[in-house]
Amino acid sequence: MAKKIGLFYGTQTGRTESVAELIRDEFGSDVVTLHDISQADTTDFDEYQYLIVGCPTWNIGELQSDWEGFYEDLNEINFSGKSVAYFGAGDQAGYADNFQDAIGILEEKISQKGGKTVGYWSTEGYDFNASRALRNDKFVGLAIDDDNQSDLTNERVKAWVSQLKTEFGL
Ligand SMILES: Cc1cc2nc3c(=O)[nH]c(=O)nc-3n(C[C@H](O)[C@H](O)[C@H](O)COP(=O)(O)O)c2cc1C
């Protein structure tokens, strides 16, 4: 059986990649295929009905550089009929005015292209000022902060994957 979920991530210092691996292991490696966005093609997205998009925020409110390079390519992808979940890595203490902005930027673009967002995540337990990743007081997806709260990463991933299994209907 073809793997169901395509997980597309970018990373600068490896943290988002580690979280991607945790998510894959939690679903099972027979379910999730990892794609580093620096090596991905627009047609890679066609294979999946269920997508997970992972991006850390860099340079004060910007996309990680490989996602930056792919941003215009998103225009060539038809996301309608696809469910899309987002996770980000960020630093709520060091960048409190731009915490997790990148997943907000990607979600805005991909939902304009027809993607249905799943996997919203509560802001409870975080301390920050502002974020482009907020929709109705929730994050558009899982917010990971390995700079300040690495001890919570495993349990956050487990809870979010369990939520996604329900929301994807798997
Ligand atoms: C120069 C610099 C700028 C950053 N800007 C932001 C930011 O605007 N918002 C945020 O939430 N995190 C910001 N971060 C924190 C990173 O997103 C965080 O360390 C993340 O874990 C890196 O993920 P990666 O290893 O997958 O690249 C910044 C970090 C650095 C060093």
The ligand as an SDF file (V2000), in Angstrom:
LIG
                    3D

 31 33  0  0  0  0  0  0  0  0999 V2000
   18.9050   34.6380   13.7290 C   0  0  0  0  0  0  0  0  0  0  0  0
   17.7150   33.8730   14.2270 C   0  0  0  0  0  0  0  0  0  0  0  0
   16.4430   34.3510   13.9490 C   0  0  0  0  0  0  0  0  0  0  0  0
   15.3110   33.6680   14.4360 C   0  0  0  0  0  0  0  0  0  0  0  0
   14.0620   34.2150   14.2240 N   0  0  0  0  0  0  0  0  0  0  0  0
   12.9840   33.6120   14.8030 C   0  0  0  0  0  0  0  0  0  0  0  0
   11.6900   34.2060   14.7120 C   0  0  0  0  0  0  0  0  0  0  0  0
   11.4800   35.2610   14.1220 O   0  0  0  0  0  0  0  0  0  0  0  0
   10.6440   33.5720   15.3050 N   0  0  0  0  0  0  0  0  0  0  0  0
   10.7880   32.3910   15.9960 C   0  0  0  0  0  0  0  0  0  0  0  0
    9.7970   31.8610   16.5130 O   0  0  0  0  0  0  0  0  0  0  0  0
   12.0250   31.8000   16.0940 N   0  0  0  0  0  0  0  0  0  0  0  0
   13.1160   32.3860   15.5340 C   0  0  0  0  0  0  0  0  0  0  0  0
   14.3510   31.7970   15.6500 N   0  0  0  0  0  0  0  0  0  0  0  0
   14.4870   30.5160   16.3870 C   0  0  0  0  0  0  0  0  0  0  0  0
   14.5260   29.2840   15.4760 C   0  0  0  0  0  0  0  0  0  0  0  0
   13.3530   29.1810   14.7120 O   0  0  0  0  0  0  0  0  0  0  0  0
   14.6550   28.0430   16.3510 C   0  0  0  0  0  0  0  0  0  0  0  0
   15.9370   28.0000   16.9210 O   0  0  0  0  0  0  0  0  0  0  0  0
   14.3760   26.7380   15.6230 C   0  0  0  0  0  0  0  0  0  0  0  0
   14.4070   25.6640   16.5470 O   0  0  0  0  0  0  0  0  0  0  0  0
   15.3380   26.4420   14.4860 C   0  0  0  0  0  0  0  0  0  0  0  0
   14.8600   25.3230   13.7710 O   0  0  0  0  0  0  0  0  0  0  0  0
   15.7780   24.5170   12.7220 P   0  0  0  0  0  0  0  0  0  0  0  0
   16.9310   23.9160   13.5170 O   0  0  0  0  0  0  0  0  0  0  0  0
   14.8950   23.4710   12.1580 O   0  0  0  0  0  0  0  0  0  0  0  0
   16.2670   25.4750   11.6820 O   0  0  0  0  0  0  0  0  0  0  0  0
   15.4810   32.4740   15.1650 C   0  0  0  0  0  0  0  0  0  0  0  0
   16.7690   31.9900   15.4270 C   0  0  0  0  0  0  0  0  0  0  0  0
   17.8760   32.6820   14.9720 C   0  0  0  0  0  0  0  0  0  0  0  0
   19.2450   32.1580   15.3280 C   0  0  0  0  0  0  0  0  0  0  0  0
  1  2  1  0
  2  3  1  0
  2 30  2  0
  3  4  2  0
  4  5  1  0
  4 28  1  0
  5  6  2  0
  6  7  1  0
  6 13  1  0
  7  8  2  0
  7  9  1  0
  9 10  1  0
 10 11  2  0
 10 12  1  0
 12 13  2  0
 13 14  1  0
 14 15  1  0
 14 28  1  0
 15 16  1  0
 16 17  1  0
 16 18  1  0
 18 19  1  0
 18 20  1  0
 20 21  1  0
 20 22  1  0
 22 23  1  0
 23 24  1  0
 24 25  2  0
 24 26  1  0
 24 27  1  0
 28 29  2  0
 29 30  1  0
 30 31  1  0
M  END
$$$$
